[in-house]
Amino acid sequence: MQSTFQLCDTHCHLDDMRYAEDFDAMIKRAQDVGITRFIIPGADIADLKRAQNLAHQYHNVYFAAGVHPDLAYTYDENYLQEFLQDSKCVAIGECGLDYYRLEEKLQDFNTNSIDALKETQKRVFIAQINLAIATQKPLIVHIREASQDSLEILQAYADKLKGGILHCFNADMQLLKLAKSNFYYGIGGVLTFKNARKLVEILPKIPLESLLLETDAPYLTPHPHRGKRNEPAFIPLVLDKMQEILKIPKETLAQQINANTARLFGTL
């Protein structure tokens, strides 16, 4: 029996070639458990055309236009502009700051300076924030080991932004300040991990009106499927864990998350 939840996976890399052979079956598995809308974030500028094509091939698939911070050196605003007027482009990103293992990224950024690498990420992050302001589309934000710099940048622009998502929320308490600026917190498979103590502890402190669901598929597969390819059909495992922690009826929680999704993205 089909679920009645009708939820949205707000962050799933369905343009990844790991779905090429069973895309239709993967979408059906998700729909059968109540995941009925899908947003493909823009991470690699080289994959945007594929994301756009999928969004036009499937009525319930949407995409965002943006560049991941690890690929900030590829940023091409003129190229992104081609996608921004597309009716299936519902957000800007995923963009942000990622300071994890910076030494390993120096060659890609063609620099020997970590400070210069950080400045490139910041510049490209701000450029994409300005695109979100100009288009009044939500911002999909990636933050890894860069909470303070990310917070300072987002707070500086928050009053002009429509809002956005802190994708794969990293359980940093200071980032909860952004809830007051119409930012939402993307919760995915990490919540089910045995080592997710920080996220489990902070989840009840996130306003219910600021919660969203995501997979980051094909990455971060929830327990008990860790080690396998992630896909939107696994979102109910995250919802179950959320319900267990928050002690709210699952139907009430799903309805609230649906309302949050509609408030940020409109009708999808």
C-alpha positions in Angstrom: 0.0 0.0 0.0 1.3 3.4 -1.0 2.3 5.8 1.8 0.2 9.0 2.3 3.2 11.1 3.6 4.0 12.8 0.2 7.4 14.0 1.3 10.2 15.8 -0.6 13.8 14.7 -0.7 15.3 18.2 -0.7 18.9 17.1 -1.5 19.6 14.0 -3.7 22.2 13.8 -6.4 20.1 11.9 -8.8 22.3 13.1 -11.7 25.0 10.7 -10.4 25.6 8.0 -12.9 25.1 5.4 -10.2 21.4 5.8 -10.9 21.6 5.6 -14.7 20.6 1.9 -15.0 17.7 1.9 -12.6 16.4 5.5 -12.4 12.8 4.7 -13.0 12.8 1.8 -10.5 14.6 4.0 -8.0 11.9 6.7 -8.4 9.1 4.2 -8.0 10.6 2.8 -4.8 10.7 6.3 -3.4 7.1 7.0 -4.4 5.9 3.8 -2.9 7.0 4.9 0.5 5.7 8.4 0.2 8.7 10.4 -1.2 7.1 12.1 -4.2 9.3 15.1 -5.0 13.1 15.3 -5.5 15.5 18.2 -5.7 18.9 17.7 -7.3 21.5 20.2 -6.0 24.0 21.7 -8.3 27.4 20.5 -7.1 29.6 20.1 -10.2 29.0 22.6 -13.0 29.7 19.8 -15.5 26.6 17.9 -14.3 24.1 20.7 -14.5 22.8 19.8 -17.9 22.1 16.3 -16.8 20.3 17.5 -13.7 18.2 19.9 -15.9 17.4 17.2 -18.4 16.2 14.8 -15.6 14.1 17.6 -14.2 12.3 18.1 -17.5 11.9 14.3 -18.1 10.3 13.7 -14.7 7.5 16.0 -13.5 8.4 15.6 -9.8 12.2 16.2 -10.2 13.6 19.7 -9.7 17.1 21.0 -9.6 19.3 23.7 -8.2 22.1 25.6 -10.0 25.3 26.0 -8.1 28.9 24.9 -7.4 30.2 23.0 -4.4 32.9 24.7 -2.4 35.4 22.0 -3.2 34.9 22.9 -6.9 34.8 26.7 -6.3 37.8 27.1 -8.7 35.4 26.0 -11.6 32.8 28.7 -10.9 31.4 30.3 -14.0 28.6 32.7 -13.3 27.8 33.3 -17.0 27.2 29.5 -17.5 25.0 29.4 -14.4 22.9 32.2 -15.7 21.7 29.8 -18.5 19.8 27.7 -15.9 18.4 30.4 -13.5 15.3 31.2 -15.6 14.3 27.5 -15.9 11.0 26.9 -14.1 12.4 23.6 -12.8 15.4 25.4 -11.2 14.1 26.0 -7.6 17.3 27.0 -5.7 20.9 28.2 -5.8 23.6 25.8 -4.6 24.9 23.7 -3.1 27.4 26.3 -2.2 29.2 27.2 1.0 32.6 26.6 2.7 34.4 23.3 3.2 37.6 23.5 5.2 38.0 19.7 5.6 41.5 18.5 4.6 42.4 21.8 2.9 46.0 20.7 2.3 44.7 18.0 -0.1 42.8 20.7 -2.1 45.6 23.1 -2.8 46.6 21.7 -6.1 43.1 21.8 -7.4 42.9 25.5 -6.5 46.3 26.1 -8.1 47.7 27.7 -4.9 50.2 26.9 -2.1 48.2 29.0 0.3 45.4 27.7 2.5 44.4 31.4 3.1 44.1 31.9 -0.6 42.0 28.7 -1.0 39.7 29.9 1.7 39.3 33.3 0.1 38.4 31.7 -3.2 35.7 29.6 -1.5 34.4 32.7 0.3 34.3 34.8 -2.9 32.4 32.1 -4.8 30.0 31.5 -1.9 29.2 35.2 -1.8 28.7 35.3 -5.5 26.1 32.5 -5.3 24.4 34.2 -2.3 24.1 37.3 -4.6 22.5 35.1 -7.3 20.0 33.8 -4.7 19.2 37.4 -3.7 18.8 38.5 -7.3 16.5 35.6 -8.3 14.8 35.3 -4.9 15.5 31.5 -4.9 16.4 29.6 -1.7 20.0 28.9 -1.0 21.3 25.4 -0.4 24.3 25.7 1.9 27.2 23.2 2.4 29.2 23.7 5.6 32.1 21.5 6.7 34.5 22.5 9.4 33.8 26.1 8.6 30.9 27.1 10.8 32.1 30.4 12.1 33.1 31.9 8.7 29.8 30.5 7.1 27.7 32.0 9.9 29.3 35.4 9.6 28.7 35.5 5.8 25.1 34.3 6.0 24.2 36.7 8.8 25.6 39.5 6.7 23.2 38.7 3.8 20.3 37.1 5.7 17.9 40.0 5.5 18.1 40.0 1.7 17.8 36.3 1.2 14.6 34.4 0.7 16.0 31.8 3.1 17.7 28.5 2.6 18.8 25.1 3.8 21.8 24.1 5.9 22.3 20.9 4.0 23.4 17.9 6.1 23.3 20.0 9.2 26.5 19.6 11.1 25.0 19.9 14.6 26.8 23.2 15.4 24.8 25.0 18.0 25.8 28.4 16.8 24.2 27.8 13.4 20.8 27.5 15.1 20.8 31.3 15.1 20.0 31.2 11.4 16.5 29.7 12.1 15.4 33.3 12.8 16.4 34.2 9.3 14.2 31.7 7.5 16.9 29.0 7.3 16.0 25.3 7.5 18.0 22.3 8.7 18.4 19.4 6.3 18.4 16.1 8.3 19.4 12.9 6.6 20.9 9.5 7.2 23.6 10.7 9.6 20.9 11.0 12.2 20.7 7.1 12.2 24.5 6.6 12.7 25.7 5.2 16.0 28.2 8.0 16.3 25.7 10.8 15.6 25.4 11.8 19.3 25.8 15.5 18.7 23.0 15.6 16.1 20.7 13.4 18.3 21.3 15.9 21.2 20.7 19.0 19.1 17.7 17.8 17.1 15.1 18.7 19.8 16.6 22.2 19.9 15.9 22.9 16.2 12.5 24.6 15.8 10.0 22.1 14.3 9.2 24.8 11.7 12.8 24.6 10.5 13.2 20.9 9.8 13.6 19.4 6.4 14.4 15.9 5.1 17.1 14.9 2.7 19.3 11.9 1.7 22.4 13.4 0.0 22.0 10.3 -2.1 24.0 8.4 -3.2 26.0 9.3 0.0 25.4 9.0 3.7 23.2 6.0 3.5 21.2 5.5 6.8 21.4 2.5 9.1 20.9 -0.4 8.5 21.9 0.1 4.8 25.3 1.7 5.4 27.8 0.7 2.8 25.1 0.6 0.1 24.1 3.3 -2.4 21.8 5.7 -0.8 18.5 6.6 -2.4 15.3 8.7 -1.6 13.4 5.5 -0.6 15.4 5.4 2.6 14.0 8.7 3.9 11.4 6.9 6.1 14.3 5.5 8.1 15.4 9.1 9.0 11.8 10.0 9.7 11.5 7.0 12.1 14.6 8.1 13.9 13.4 11.7 14.1 10.1 10.6 15.5 11.8 8.4 18.1 13.9 11.3 19.3 11.3 14.0 19.2 8.4 11.8 20.5 5.9 13.3 18.0 3.4 11.3 16.1 5.0 10.4 12.7 2.0 11.8 10.8 2.2 15.1 12.6 6.0 15.3 12.0 5.5 14.5 8.3 2.8 17.2 7.9 5.0 19.8 9.6 8.0 18.9 7.3 5.7 19.1 4.3 4.6 22.6 5.4 8.2 23.7 5.9 9.1 22.5 2.4 6.2 24.4 0.9 7.0 27.5 2.9 10.6 27.5 1.5 10.1 26.2 -2.1 6.4 26.9 -2.8 4.4 24.3 -4.5 6.5 21.5 -6.1 
